[in-house]
Amino acid sequence: MAGRPEILFPLFAGLETLEGVGPKTAQTLAALDIARPRDLILTLPYSGIDRRKRSTVKGADLPGVVTVEVTVGRHQPPSRRGGPYRITVEDAEISFQLVFFNGRDTYLTKVLPTGARRVVSGKVELFDGLAQMVHPDHILPPEEAGEIPDFEPVYPLTAGITQRVMAKAVAGALTRVPDLPEWIDPAQKTRAGWPDWKEAVATAHHPLTIGELSPSHPARERLAYDEFMAHQLTLGLARAKLRRGKGRVSVGTGDLQAKVRAALPYSPTAAQRRAIEEIATDMARPQKMNRLLQGDVGAGKTLVALMALLVAVEAGGQGVMMAPTEILARQHLEGLRPLAETAGVRIELLTGRDKGAVRREKLTALASGEIQILVGTHAVFQKDVDFADLRLAIVDEQHRFGVRQRLELGKKGVAVDVLVMTATPIPRSLALAQYGDMDVSVLDEKPPGRKPIKTALVNMGRMDEVVEHLRNAIVEGRQAYWVCPLVEESEAVDLSSAEERFKRLRASLGDGRVGLVHGQMPPEQKDAAMAAFQRGETSVLVSTTVIEVGVDVPNASIMVIERAEHFGLAQLHQLRGRVGRGEAASTCLLMYQAPLSEGGQRRLDTMRETEDGFRIAEVDLEMRGVGDLIGTAQSGLPKFRVGDLEAQAALMAVAQTDARKLLGDDPELVTERGRAARVLLWLMGQDEAIRLIGVG
């Protein structure tokens, strides 16, 4: 693949090559993540100032910016050192003062000679009924007043950069904007009413009204779309590369699946049936599957995973399911084993704890194909682990598994189909940005038999009632989680809050009834406390937030979350999902310390109103914004300069459809529009994507 197209060279030159940008300014701009003229072009004004000329300050909306022609009157130099320098001026109706601090007489008498006409523009305020303009932004002779725009764009700044410097740098960059070939689908462009790229750039930088600063203005929307399109093309190319990797055709007979279905106490939901079908169809294709299974807490992902693994086994191969921790791997095993055994399939667990003869025996059974389904931690990828015929890898996505890791998994040299499972409902816009290279199956209904969880908000002042409620529940043989907040960042304080609660509950409920889990414990102790709770030896488990996500205790039907206002929505939703897994009606008590902040109140109200994880994720996104929601540092999410993932989710969806269609019609990007798309990829700095076209 050739290097950057020549038409873009001027946009990728050094900043110092722009008029009015010296080495020092260039260095300062780096703080705004601006290193090339192209970055300036994509740094749009976020606000604007109305500088239309008025005949008089009288009747203007003060304090506010006024642009007016005046006759310069008397100069009053400061009476004391450091005092203000005042110049009286007169417009068509009234006189007012221009005020300068540290003003130099020689300069001011030169720029504003008494008796001259000048156009001044700046913020006017009233002091003791007298209008004053402190440090005008513009002072020009009337014949040059055309230089002041009617509506002046306001750019984001950093220390050491003024609006004037920024405006000048941008103006320099704009002189370099070339006419670029069109990469947007013509029908889409017409439908949306978008301008050409060059015109969009010009319009976005020269807004004429405040309305033109809105993300939905055609010029801005187009530029946001360009970023999304480049991102989706990159994901699409990564996806195509994964798919070009020859997969295995795995066609199930349906026999084993039928045995499992017959053994189920209920029939699968429509969502489960749809997901199973989508996965089976993918596995039967000669390309590698790369699918995300997204399901809310308790949506029945385990059954879908098992059916997928059975397709691999029916086709004469093996399947593997990976979990991030040993306790979760064991739990997957417990969930899958009874059903796998009804189908007569051998399923085993492999973790780092397997040593010596036991480990050797498992590896032999795996290499010979006797073990048909393997469940494990990342230990399943160690060098000495050989499969007879591995066809499907399911990754339980508690460890964030980005595009890069997905490509890595493919590099194992095994042509396996990959299914990534996540229990975190992700709003559609983020799913598109983060998993745009994958096909997505969504489980959006709960299996029958899952009872709704009753959620109540309880003031911390009613602690005694809550403990009393627990005492009665324990007598009835029920179990409860009690989660203590991470109040401080320091482990020590959390520890004391959890230990304190543990001691007090033990005192009220009896010594042997209460267990404790916290972050400072060695893993063995943690596992032991969890196991005792799972076996029902303890009735209440006190913990900091380390209740391993996904640990299943069907008999636990009460979840108490202390100081719930300290938790994020996603966390509260995950914690609540630990109960409601068995026969008993479940409750979740959100204990809060009054008074609640507005955000705290909204989070707790949302929890009380809905159990729908996708709805909760949308509210979470509205409240926190994209960066926080996934911790931008490790999210693998791109940073967009113009596009706004939250406000423009629908645009991202259009970009995905368009990018996929373009790559479907022109996988090598060699048609006229394909070549234009290459220019877009270079423009957006997606060099990685360009390499993906190069390496076939």
C-alpha positions in Angstrom: 0.0 0.0 0.0 1.5 3.4 -1.0 2.1 6.0 1.6 -0.1 9.0 2.5 -1.6 10.6 -0.6 0.0 13.8 -1.8 -3.2 15.8 -1.7 -3.0 15.5 2.1 0.7 16.6 2.5 -0.1 20.2 3.3 -2.5 19.1 6.1 0.2 16.9 7.7 3.1 19.5 7.6 4.5 21.0 10.8 2.4 23.6 12.6 5.3 26.2 12.2 4.7 26.2 8.5 1.4 28.1 9.2 1.5 31.9 9.2 1.6 33.3 12.7 2.5 30.0 14.4 6.1 30.0 15.9 7.8 27.1 17.6 6.6 28.2 21.0 2.9 28.4 19.9 3.3 25.0 18.2 4.6 23.5 21.5 1.8 25.0 23.5 -0.8 23.7 21.0 0.5 20.2 21.6 -1.3 20.4 25.0 -4.6 20.5 23.1 -3.5 17.4 21.2 -2.9 19.6 18.1 0.3 18.6 16.2 -0.6 19.3 12.5 -2.8 21.6 10.5 -5.3 18.7 10.1 -5.8 18.7 13.9 -6.7 22.4 13.8 -9.2 21.8 11.0 -10.9 19.2 13.2 -10.9 21.5 16.3 -14.2 23.2 15.9 -15.4 26.3 17.7 -17.7 25.4 20.7 -19.3 28.8 21.1 -19.5 32.2 19.4 -19.8 35.9 20.1 -22.3 38.2 18.4 -20.3 41.1 17.1 -22.8 42.7 14.8 -22.4 46.5 14.8 -24.9 48.7 16.7 -25.2 52.5 16.6 -25.2 52.8 20.4 -24.5 51.1 23.6 -27.8 52.5 24.9 -30.5 49.7 25.0 -27.9 46.9 24.6 -28.3 43.8 26.8 -25.6 44.4 29.5 -23.3 43.0 30.6 -22.6 41.8 27.0 -20.5 42.2 24.0 -21.1 45.4 22.0 -19.6 46.5 18.7 -20.0 50.2 18.0 -18.5 53.2 16.2 -17.3 56.0 18.5 -15.6 59.4 18.5 -12.6 59.3 20.8 -12.7 62.0 23.6 -10.5 62.8 26.6 -7.7 60.6 27.9 -7.4 60.2 31.7 -4.1 58.6 32.6 -4.1 56.8 36.0 -3.9 59.1 39.1 -1.9 56.5 40.9 0.5 53.7 39.8 -1.3 50.6 38.6 -4.6 52.4 38.4 -6.9 52.3 35.4 -6.3 54.4 32.3 -9.7 55.8 31.1 -10.7 57.2 27.7 -14.1 58.7 27.3 -15.8 57.9 23.9 -19.1 58.9 22.4 -21.4 56.8 20.2 -24.5 58.0 18.3 -26.4 58.5 21.5 -24.4 58.3 24.7 -20.8 58.6 26.0 -19.1 55.8 27.9 -15.5 54.8 28.9 -12.9 52.5 27.6 -10.8 51.2 30.5 -7.2 49.8 30.3 -5.2 48.4 33.2 -1.4 48.8 32.9 -2.1 50.8 29.7 0.9 52.6 28.1 0.2 56.2 27.3 2.2 56.2 24.1 0.5 53.2 22.7 -3.0 54.3 23.7 -2.6 57.9 22.3 -1.4 56.3 19.0 -4.2 53.8 18.7 -7.0 56.0 20.0 -6.1 59.7 19.2 -8.6 62.2 20.6 -11.1 63.3 17.9 -10.6 60.2 15.7 -13.4 57.8 14.7 -12.9 54.2 15.7 -14.9 50.9 15.8 -14.5 49.2 19.2 -15.8 45.8 20.2 -15.8 44.2 23.6 -17.7 43.4 26.8 -19.6 46.4 28.2 -20.6 46.5 31.9 -22.3 49.1 34.1 -20.3 50.5 37.0 -22.3 53.0 39.2 -24.7 53.6 36.2 -21.8 54.3 33.9 -21.1 52.0 30.9 -17.5 50.8 30.6 -15.7 48.6 28.1 -12.6 47.1 29.8 -9.8 46.1 27.3 -11.7 46.1 24.0 -11.1 42.9 21.9 -11.0 45.0 18.7 -10.1 48.6 18.0 -10.1 49.5 14.3 -10.5 52.5 12.0 -14.0 52.4 10.4 -12.7 51.5 7.0 -11.1 48.3 8.4 -14.1 47.4 10.6 -15.0 44.7 8.0 -12.3 42.5 9.6 -14.6 42.0 12.7 -16.9 39.1 11.9 -20.6 39.5 12.7 -20.4 36.3 14.6 -16.9 35.4 16.0 -16.2 31.7 16.7 -14.8 30.8 20.1 -12.3 27.9 20.2 -11.2 25.6 23.0 -8.0 27.0 24.5 -5.1 25.9 26.6 -2.8 28.0 28.9 -0.7 30.3 26.8 -3.0 30.4 23.8 -5.4 33.2 23.2 -8.5 33.3 21.0 -6.6 35.5 18.6 -3.7 33.1 18.3 -6.0 30.2 17.9 -8.2 32.0 15.3 -5.0 32.9 13.3 -3.7 29.4 13.4 -7.0 28.0 12.2 -7.3 30.6 9.5 -3.8 29.5 8.3 -4.8 25.8 8.3 -8.0 26.6 6.4 -6.0 28.0 3.5 -4.7 24.5 3.0 -8.0 22.6 2.8 -8.0 20.8 -0.6 -11.1 19.5 -2.5 -11.2 15.8 -1.6 -13.0 13.1 -3.5 -16.3 12.1 -1.9 -16.3 9.0 0.3 -19.9 9.2 1.5 -22.6 7.2 -0.2 -24.3 9.7 -2.6 -27.8 8.6 -1.6 -26.9 9.0 2.1 -25.4 12.5 1.4 -28.4 13.7 -0.5 -30.8 12.3 2.1 -29.0 14.0 5.0 -28.4 17.2 3.0 -24.7 17.3 3.8 -22.2 19.6 2.0 -19.0 18.5 0.4 -16.0 18.0 2.8 -14.3 21.3 2.0 -17.5 23.3 2.3 -18.4 21.6 5.6 -15.0 22.6 7.0 -15.4 26.2 6.0 -19.0 26.4 7.3 -18.1 24.8 10.7 -15.3 27.3 11.2 -17.3 30.4 10.2 -20.7 30.0 11.9 -23.1 32.8 11.2 -25.4 32.2 14.2 -25.3 30.2 17.5 -27.6 27.6 15.8 -24.7 26.6 13.4 -22.7 25.4 16.4 -25.2 22.6 17.0 -24.0 19.0 16.4 -27.1 18.5 14.2 -26.1 21.3 11.8 -25.4 19.7 8.4 -21.8 20.8 8.2 -21.0 19.6 11.7 -23.0 16.4 11.3 -21.1 15.6 8.1 -17.7 16.0 9.8 -18.8 13.8 12.7 -20.0 11.2 10.3 -16.6 11.3 8.5 -14.9 10.3 11.8 -17.4 7.6 12.6 -17.1 6.3 9.0 -13.3 6.1 9.3 -13.6 4.3 12.6 -16.2 1.8 11.2 -14.1 1.2 8.1 -11.2 0.3 10.3 -13.3 -2.1 12.4 -14.7 -3.5 9.2 -11.3 -4.1 7.8 -10.2 -5.8 11.0 -13.4 -7.9 10.8 -12.6 -8.8 7.1 -9.1 -9.8 8.1 -10.4 -12.1 10.8 -12.9 -13.5 8.4 -10.4 -14.0 5.6 -8.7 -16.3 8.1 -10.0 -19.6 7.0 -12.5 -20.9 9.5 -13.8 -24.4 9.9 -17.2 -25.5 8.7 -18.9 -26.9 11.8 -22.4 -28.2 11.0 -24.3 -29.6 14.0 -26.5 -32.7 13.7 -28.9 -31.3 16.3 -28.9 -34.7 18.2 -27.1 -33.6 21.4 -29.0 -30.2 21.4 -32.3 -32.1 21.2 -31.3 -34.2 24.3 -30.6 -31.1 26.3 -33.8 -29.4 25.2 -35.8 -32.4 26.3 -34.2 -32.2 29.8 -34.9 -28.6 30.3 -37.7 -27.7 32.8 -38.9 -24.9 30.5 -38.5 -24.0 26.9 -35.9 -21.4 25.7 -37.0 -17.8 25.2 -37.4 -16.5 21.7 -34.2 -14.4 22.2 -32.3 -17.5 23.2 -33.6 -19.4 20.2 -32.7 -16.6 17.9 -29.1 -16.3 19.3 -28.6 -20.1 19.1 -29.7 -20.0 15.4 -27.4 -17.0 14.6 -24.4 -18.7 16.2 -25.1 -22.1 14.4 -25.4 -20.3 11.1 -22.1 -18.6 11.6 -20.4 -21.8 12.6 -21.5 -23.5 9.5 -19.8 -20.9 7.3 -16.3 -21.4 6.0 -15.2 -18.0 7.6 -14.3 -17.6 11.2 -17.2 -16.5 13.5 -16.6 -13.4 15.5 -19.7 -12.8 17.5 -20.6 -11.0 20.7 -23.4 -12.4 22.9 -24.8 -9.6 25.0 -27.2 -10.5 27.7 -28.4 -8.9 30.9 -27.9 -10.5 34.3 -29.9 -13.7 34.2 -30.9 -13.6 30.6 -29.8 -17.2 30.1 -26.4 -16.9 28.4 -25.3 -20.3 29.8 -27.8 -22.2 27.8 -26.9 -20.4 24.6 -23.2 -21.0 25.2 -23.8 -24.7 25.8 -25.8 -25.1 22.6 -22.9 -23.4 20.7 -20.4 -25.8 22.3 -22.6 -28.8 21.4 -22.6 -27.7 17.7 -18.8 -28.0 17.8 -19.1 -31.4 19.4 -21.8 -32.7 17.0 -19.5 -31.6 14.2 -16.9 -34.0 15.6 -14.8 -31.3 17.3 -14.2 -29.7 20.7 -15.1 -26.5 22.4 -13.5 -24.4 25.1 -15.0 -21.8 27.5 -12.6 -19.3 29.2 -13.4 -17.4 32.3 -11.2 -14.7 34.0 -11.1 -16.3 37.4 -11.0 -19.8 38.8 -14.2 -19.3 40.9 -16.1 -18.2 37.7 -14.6 -21.1 35.7 -15.9 -23.5 38.4 -19.2 -21.9 38.2 -19.4 -22.2 34.5 -18.6 -25.8 34.9 -21.3 -26.3 37.5 -23.8 -24.5 35.2 -22.9 -26.6 32.1 -22.1 -30.0 33.5 -25.6 -31.4 34.4 -26.9 -30.5 31.0 -23.8 -31.7 29.1 -24.0 -35.0 30.9 -27.6 -35.5 29.9 -26.3 -35.3 26.4 -23.6 -37.8 27.2 -20.8 -35.2 26.6 -17.6 -35.2 28.6 -16.8 -31.8 30.1 -13.7 -31.0 32.3 -12.1 -28.1 34.1 -8.5 -27.0 33.6 -7.0 -24.2 35.8 -3.6 -23.2 37.1 -4.3 -25.4 40.2 -4.2 -28.7 38.2 -0.7 -30.2 38.8 1.2 -33.4 38.2 -0.6 -36.6 37.3 -4.1 -35.0 37.3 -3.0 -32.4 34.8 -1.2 -35.0 32.6 -4.3 -37.2 32.5 -6.5 -34.2 31.4 -4.0 -33.1 28.7 -3.9 -36.7 27.3 -7.7 -36.9 27.3 -7.9 -33.5 25.6 -5.3 -34.4 22.9 -7.1 -37.6 22.1 -10.5 -35.9 21.9 -12.1 -37.7 24.9 -12.7 -34.4 26.6 -15.2 -32.7 24.3 -15.8 -29.5 26.2 -13.1 -27.8 28.3 -13.8 -25.0 30.8 -10.9 -23.0 32.3 -9.0 -19.9 33.0 -6.3 -18.5 30.6 -4.4 -21.7 31.6 -6.1 -23.4 28.6 -3.8 -21.5 26.3 -0.5 -22.7 27.8 2.0 -24.2 25.5 1.5 -27.9 26.4 -2.3 -27.8 26.0 -3.2 -29.5 22.7 -6.7 -30.1 21.4 -7.6 -32.9 19.1 -9.9 -30.6 17.1 -10.8 -27.3 18.6 -13.6 -25.5 16.8 -15.1 -23.0 19.2 -13.7 -20.7 21.8 -16.1 -18.9 24.1 -14.6 -16.0 26.0 -16.4 -14.7 29.1 -15.8 -11.1 28.8 -15.2 -9.9 32.3 -11.7 -9.2 31.2 -12.1 -6.5 28.6 -11.3 -8.1 25.4 -10.5 -5.5 22.8 -10.1 -5.8 19.0 -6.4 -6.4 19.4 -6.9 -9.4 21.8 -9.5 -10.8 19.5 -7.0 -10.7 16.6 -4.4 -12.3 19.0 -6.8 -15.2 19.8 -7.0 -15.8 16.0 -3.2 -15.9 15.8 -3.2 -19.1 18.0 -3.1 -20.7 14.6 -6.3 -22.5 15.3 -9.1 -21.7 12.9 -11.5 -21.4 15.7 -14.8 -19.6 15.8 -15.0 -17.0 18.6 -17.9 -16.1 20.7 -17.4 -13.3 23.3 -20.0 -13.2 26.1 -20.7 -10.1 28.2 -23.1 -9.6 31.0 -22.7 -5.8 30.9 -25.6 -4.3 28.9 -23.9 -1.7 26.6 -25.9 1.1 25.0 -26.2 0.5 21.3 -24.0 3.5 20.4 -21.1 2.2 22.5 -21.6 -1.4 21.4 -21.2 -0.1 17.8 -18.1 1.8 18.6 -16.5 -0.8 20.7 -17.6 -4.0 19.0 -18.2 -2.7 15.5 -16.0 -5.5 14.1 -18.2 -8.2 15.6 -21.7 -9.5 14.9 -23.9 -9.0 17.9 -26.6 -11.3 19.3 -28.7 -9.8 22.1 -30.6 -11.6 24.8 -33.2 -9.1 25.8 -35.8 -11.2 27.6 -35.6 -13.1 30.9 -36.2 -16.9 30.9 -39.5 -18.0 32.5 -39.2 -18.6 36.2 -37.0 -15.6 37.0 -39.0 -13.7 39.5 -38.8 -9.9 39.6 -36.7 -8.5 42.4 -38.4 -6.0 44.8 -36.1 -3.0 45.2 -36.6 -0.5 48.1 -34.8 2.6 49.2 -34.1 2.7 53.0 -32.6 5.5 55.0 -29.4 4.4 57.0 -31.2 5.6 60.1 -33.4 2.5 59.9 -30.5 0.1 60.3 -32.1 -1.7 63.3 -35.2 -2.6 61.3 -33.1 -4.0 58.4 -31.1 -6.2 60.8 -34.4 -7.4 62.4 -35.8 -8.2 58.9 -32.6 -10.3 58.2 -33.0 -12.2 61.5 -36.5 -13.3 60.5 -35.4 -14.3 57.0 -32.5 -16.4 58.4 -34.9 -18.2 60.7 -36.8 -19.1 57.5 -33.6 -20.5 56.0 -32.9 -17.7 53.6 -29.5 -16.2 52.8 -28.4 -12.6 52.2 -25.5 -10.5 50.9 -24.5 -7.4 52.7 -22.3 -5.1 50.6 -20.3 -2.3 52.3 -19.2 0.7 50.2 -15.7 1.7 49.3 -16.0 4.9 51.2 -12.4 6.0 51.0 -9.9 5.0 48.4 -7.8 3.5 51.1 -8.2 -0.3 51.6 -7.7 0.1 55.3 -10.8 2.2 55.8 -13.0 0.0 53.7 -11.6 -2.9 55.5 -12.6 -1.4 58.8 -16.1 -0.5 57.5 -16.7 -4.1 56.4 -15.1 -5.6 59.5 -17.1 -3.3 61.7 -20.4 -4.3 60.0 -19.3 -8.0 60.2 -18.7 -7.7 64.0 -22.1 -5.9 64.6 -24.0 -8.4 62.5 -22.4 -11.3 64.2 -23.3 -9.8 67.5 -27.0 -9.5 66.4 -27.4 -12.7 64.4 -25.0 -15.2 66.0 -21.4 -16.1 65.5 -21.5 -18.9 62.9 -24.1 -17.3 60.7 -22.0 -14.4 59.2 -19.1 -14.6 56.7 -16.7 -11.9 55.5 -15.0 -11.3 52.1 -12.8 -8.3 51.3 -10.0 -7.2 49.0 -7.2 -7.7 51.5 -7.8 -11.4 52.0 -5.6 -14.0 50.5 -7.4 -15.8 47.6 -7.7 -19.1 49.5 -9.6 -17.4 52.4 -11.8 -15.5 50.0 -12.7 -18.8 48.2 -13.3 -20.5 51.5 -15.7 -17.8 52.7 -17.5 -17.8 49.3 -17.7 -21.6 49.3 -19.2 -21.7 52.9 -21.8 -19.3 51.8 -22.5 -21.3 48.6 -23.0 -24.4 50.8 -25.3 -22.6 53.1 -23.1 -22.9 56.1 -23.2 -19.1 56.6 -26.5 -17.1 56.1 -25.1 -13.7 55.6 -22.0 -12.7 53.6 -20.6 -9.3 54.3 -18.3 -8.0 51.6 -16.7 -5.0 50.0 -17.6 -4.8 46.3 -15.4 -7.9 45.6 -18.3 -10.3 45.5 -17.0 -12.0 42.4 -19.2 -10.9 39.5 -21.2 -13.9 38.5 -21.0 -16.0 41.6 -24.2 -17.9 41.9 -26.0 -18.8 45.1 -29.6 -19.6 44.2 -30.7 -19.6 47.8 -29.5 -16.0 48.4 -32.6 -13.9 48.1 -31.7 -10.6 49.9 -29.2 -8.0 48.8 -28.4 -5.2 51.2 -26.3 -2.4 49.7 -25.0 0.0 52.3 -24.5 3.7 51.3 -25.8 2.7 47.8 -25.5 6.3 46.7 -21.7 5.8 46.5 -22.1 3.1 43.8 -22.4 3.6 40.0 -25.6 2.4 38.3 -23.8 -0.4 36.4 -22.4 -1.7 39.7 -25.7 -1.5 41.5 -27.3 -3.4 38.7 -24.7 -6.1 38.7 -24.9 -6.5 42.5 -28.7 -6.7 42.5 -28.4 -9.4 39.9 -26.7 -11.7 42.5 -30.2 -12.4 43.9 -33.4 -13.5 42.3 -31.8 -16.7 41.0 -33.7 -19.2 43.0 -37.3 -20.1 44.0 -37.8 -17.4 46.7 -39.1 -13.9 46.1 -36.0 -11.6 46.3 -35.5 -8.2 47.7 -32.8 -5.6 47.2 -32.4 -2.9 49.9 -30.6 0.2 48.8 -29.5 2.0 52.0 -28.6 5.6 51.7 -27.4 8.5 53.8 -29.7 11.5 53.5 -29.5 14.1 52.0 -29.0 12.6 48.6 -27.3 14.6 45.8 -29.3 15.0 42.6 -27.3 12.4 40.8 -27.5 9.9 43.7 -31.3 10.4 43.8 -31.6 9.8 40.1 -29.4 6.6 40.2 -31.4 5.1 43.1 -34.7 6.0 41.5 -33.7 4.4 38.3 -32.8 1.2 40.2 -36.2 1.2 41.9 -38.1 1.8 38.6 -36.5 -0.8 36.3 -34.7 -4.1 36.1 -33.9 -3.6 32.4 -30.1 -3.5 32.2 -30.2 -1.8 28.8 -32.4 1.0 30.1 -30.1 1.4 33.1 -27.1 1.5 30.9 -28.7 4.3 28.8 -29.4 6.4 31.9 -25.8 5.7 33.1 -24.5 7.0 29.8 -26.7 10.1 30.0 -25.4 10.8 33.5 -21.8 9.9 33.2 -20.8 10.3 29.6 -18.9 7.9 27.5 -15.4 8.3 29.1 -16.5 7.3 32.6 -18.8 4.6 31.5 -16.0 2.3 30.3 -13.0 4.0 31.8 -11.6 5.5 28.6 -8.0 4.6 29.3 -8.6 0.9 28.8 -11.8 1.0 26.8 -10.3 0.6 23.4 -12.7 3.4 22.4 -11.4 6.0 19.9 -11.4 9.6 20.8 -13.4 11.6 18.3 -12.7 15.3 17.8 -16.0 16.3 16.2 -18.3 13.3 16.7 -20.1 12.8 20.0 -20.9 9.2 20.7 -23.7 10.0 23.1 -25.5 12.6 21.1 -25.0 11.0 17.8 -25.5 7.3 18.3 -27.8 7.0 15.3 -25.1 8.5 13.1 -22.7 5.8 14.3 -25.2 3.1 13.2 -25.6 4.6 9.7 -21.8 4.8 9.4 -21.5 1.1 10.3 -24.1 0.0 7.7 -22.4 2.2 5.1 -18.9 1.0 5.9 -19.9 -2.6 5.8 -21.7 -2.2 2.5 -18.7 -0.4 0.9 -16.3 -3.1 2.0 -18.8 -5.7 0.9 -18.9 -4.2 -2.6 -15.2 -3.2 -2.7 -13.1 -5.1 -0.1 -9.8 -3.8 -1.5 -11.1 -0.2 -1.8 -10.0 0.1 -5.4 -13.1 1.7 -7.0 -13.4 5.5 -7.3 -15.3 5.7 -4.0 -13.0 3.1 -2.4 -10.0 5.2 -3.2 -11.8 8.2 -1.7 -12.3 6.1 1.4 -8.6 5.4 1.6 -8.0 9.2 1.6 -10.5 9.4 4.5 -8.6 6.8 6.4 -5.3 8.7 5.9 -7.0 11.9 6.9 -8.3 10.4 10.1 -4.9 8.9 11.0 -6.2 5.3 10.7 -2.8 4.0 9.4 -3.4 0.7 11.1 -6.5 0.2 8.9 -4.5 1.0 5.8 -2.0 -1.7 6.8 -5.0 -4.2 7.1 -5.8 -3.6 3.4 -2.2 -4.0 2.5 -1.8 -7.4 4.3 -4.4 -9.6 2.8 
